[in-house]
Amino acid sequence: MSEVYSTEELIKILADERRACINGERLNLAASASGSPLLDRFLKPDGIQKFSAYRDFKAAVHRYQQQHQVSGIVWRQLTMNGKTLRYPAIDDQLVALSSDLEILKAAKASLLAFWYSVAQDMDLYLSINSGKDYRRTWLDEIGAIAKRTEWASLSVHGNSTFLEIILQLGWGKPEEASYKRGWPLSGSEYIHAVHPGKRPIC
């Protein structure tokens, strides 16, 4: 029986394949941008062929994950204001198994508690219009969003002069929750915490 690839090995395989596709080493020669010969004349075929080749390979890896029950979870660690949180997240290139979703759901409370503690003195903004704009929000509204979502994730952007902590509150499949790809079965709301008087930039 052949050995099953681990989560870390699949992440490396996908990174190597992505690099090969970007470098033009892999092309899907049958791919076209729109299916319309007239419109396709104005688009770069090699870019579409590179993207399509990687998309097809990634779909094959996702099928492998499901078939062999290889988790899509990576463990991240975040330290802020002297507090450290180790939490699960789905790798950007992998999919979540049913068991992964249970792990994410179980981690939601501790992740929210950490976020509340590090963002308590910051201005909060809700991402609207598919991330093109932001609306000032308050803790009670975030609490209501948190109650109707299943899992959470965190990301931090910035440096010594600007800090932005983004809380993603999601439901359904994490790989389909961004950009309304799986709406309405999967989706997410993003809350941006920034220093008082600042506006989100991510």
N, C-alpha and C positions, 0 to 999 in steps of 0.2 A: 504494500500500500504506500502510495507516495505521500510525502510530508505536506501538510497544509500550511500555506503561507500565513504568517502572523500579521497583525494590524500594521506594525512598523514596516514589515517587508512590503506590504501592499502600498503603503504611503511612498516608499522609496521607488518601487516599480512605476507607480503613476508619475512621480516627479521625473524619473528618467525618460519615460515615454513622452511626457509633455515637452521636455527639452528637445527630444528627437523630432517631435512634430513641429515645434517652433523653428528648428533649424532646417526644416524641409526634408528631413530624412524619412518621414512618413507622410504620405498623402493619400487621400481618398479621391481617386481620379474620377469617380462617378458622381461626386458631390457637385451640386450647382447651387447658387445663392437663392434663386427664386423659382426655378423651374421654367421661367420665361426666357427663351433665347434672346429676345430683344433687350430685356432688362439686364440679363447676365453679362452682356457685352460691356457694360459700364462698371462692373464689379471685378475686383482682382480674384481670379480663380484660385491662385495658389493659397491665398489667405483662407478662403472657404474650404479648400481641400485639407489644409493643415488642421483647422478647427474641427472639421468633420472626422478626420482620422483620430484625433484625440478623444472626441466625444464618443465615438464607437468603441475605442479601447476602454475608456472609463466605464461605459455601460457593461462591457464584458467583465470588468473587475467587480462591479456591483452585483452581477449575477453570481460570480464566484463567491463573493461575501455571503450572499443569501444561501447558496447551495452548501457551503462549508461552515456556515454560522461563525464567520470571522467578524468580530466586533469592529465598529467604526469609532469607538471611543478612544480619545487620547486624554491623558490627565494633565491639567495645567495648574500652575501655581502662581499666585498673585500676592505680592506683599505691598501694603499701603498703610501709612500712618502707624507703623509698628505692628500691624495685624497681617497674618498670613492665611490664605485660603487655598486649599488644594481641591480642585473641582473637575468633574468630567465634562467633556465637550465632544461633539462629533467632528472629526477631521473634515476640513473643507472639501476634500476630494472623495470622501467615502460616504456610505449611507448608514443609517441607524437600523439595527435589528430591533425586534420587539423587546428583547431583553435589555438592549441599550436604552430604550425609552424608559423602562422602569428605573434604571439607574439614574437617568436625568431627572425624572420626577422625584425620586427620593432625595436628590441633592438640592432641589429647588429652595427649600426653607433655609438651609444654611447659606446658600448663595445670596438669597435676598437679605438675610440678616447682615451679612458682610457688606453688601452694597449700601444698605441703609446706614450702617455705621460709618462708612468712609465718605458718603455723599451728603451727610446730614446738614452741613453748612454751605452746600453748593446750590446754585440755581439749576432748576430742572426743566427740561424741554422734551416734549413728545414729538417724535418725527411724524410728519404728515406729508401728503401728496407723494407717496412712494419715496420718501427720503429727500425730496427737493426743498422742503421747508420745515420749520419747527414752530411749535406753539408752547408757550410757557405753561407748565403744569405743576401740580402740587401733590404732596404725599398721599392724600386721601384718594385722588384719582388714580394714582399708581397702584394703591392698594386694591382698588376695584378691578383694575386690569389684571393684577397678579392673581386675584381669586378666580378669574375665568380662563386663565392660561395653565398649561400643564408643566412646563419646564422653563428654565432660565439659563442664560449664558452671559458672560462678561467680556468686555474688551476695553483696553486702556490705550489712549493715544495722547501724545504730547511730550513736553519736556519741562525744564525748570520754569519757563515763563508761561506756559499754557498747558492745562490738563483737561482732558475730556474722558469721563468714564461712561461707557455705553452699556446699559442693561437691556438685554434682549429677552422679552417675555414671549414665549411661543407655545404653539399647540400643533399637534400632528407630527409629520416627519420633518426633522430639522433641515434635511437637505432640500426640502421643498418650501420651507417657511420664509425664505428671503425673497424679496421682489415679487411676491404674490404668485410664484410659480405653481403652487399647489392649492391656491385659494378656491373654496373656503375650507377645505378639509385640513389644510396646513397653512400656517401664517404666523406672523409675529408683530409685536409692537416694540419700538425702540425708544428708550428713555435716555437722554443725554444729560449728564451732570457736569457742570462747568463752574469755574470760580465765579463768585458774584460779579455781575456786570458784564460778563462775557457771553458770547453766543457760540453755539456748536459750529464746528467746521467739518466734521466727519459725516 
